[in-house]
């Protein structure tokens, strides 16, 4: 197959969940098919070595620099919270780039592609009117679900009404735009169910994220003091809310029984709120960007995932399982993942439940090790990237056959 991938970022180096997903889905397929990449230039310019890797991997690579000034799209963009990732929303300055549209048109004219693979809604506008090729659109997660959950996080009636209005706009936008595509991919059954209700005529396929579990084989010495860890992009709203909830409502309960407890918040671009949390207590360390997360995850006593809003599958859980570290997570954190509560993960949703679960794992290290080993076995068996890439490959083949049939 000859495939053109349209992405908001060059996919390598991996700095976000979008890059992690799309890169690992396509990497095995690049050995078997001719796959080209068209993307915007990232904020951090790739090094010569990183660009060389992209050119070695893909058949063709075209990186477009976003114009400094582009027309605004819709008033909604001004009301969308800043933490909504551009990878999961149709609006944004990058959705109306003339340079990108011209680059896409040139590639389509000069190459006999079999299919276009659209990696996220951020670049969806460029193929809305394409009728000459089949398109597979990886929405990754359902943005309207994320907006709907934000309604419950608002404390005042005015904010609830505002959040409800934004949710309805996003929901209607998804219904109007996404329904144009025959093949839509999502990471979790929860997101897929909502998408099926919005786009009943589209084929909705669930392809969960995977993890390179074998890259987590190295063992690390656990910290001397009992340490909890949470990782992610730390200017992302759901991560900020998770840590705010945990530090204010859960951590004090744990400290009462385990005064020496420590919490490491590790990930790039920590927000002002999280930096303030780190300064508020000697027990909380906000580390920001690190070269490699594995030593930090692997040396912790317990991985916590107290997400209370968000959508899609959570790679945090898969990474902690791969590191063979016991996990305590909220129900929302486990969406789209085949968890077995009390066997390979502890699930807790209230502050008291979450604190009790963490304390249990800190006090009963034998049970914690058993839980961690079960998680490691599951991720090796069910969440390798190769099987996810094969599912995407089969979807590509089906989409091409159906398009040619009609």
Buried (B, 14 or more C-beta within 10 A) or exposed (E): BBBBBBBBBBBBBBBBBBBBBBBBBBBBBBEEBBBBBBBBEBEEEBEEEBBEBBEEBBBBBBBBEBBEEBEEBBEBBEEBEEBBBBBBBBBBBBBBBEEBBEBBEEBBEEEEBBBBBBBBBBBBBBBEEBEEBBBBBBBBBBBBBBBBBBBEBBEEEEEBEBBBBBBEBBBEBBBEBBBBBBBBBBBBEBBBBBBBEBBEEBBBBBBBBBBBBEEBEEEBEBBEEBBBBBBBBBBBBBBBBBBBBBBEBBBEBBBEEBEEBBBBBBBBEBBEBBBEBBEEBEBBBBBBEEEEBBBBBBBBBBBBBBBBBBBBBBBBBBBBBBBBBBBBBBEBBBBBBEBEEEEBBBBBEEBEBBBBBBBBBBEEEEBBBBBBBBBBBBBBEBBBBEBBBBBBBEBBEBBBEEBEEE
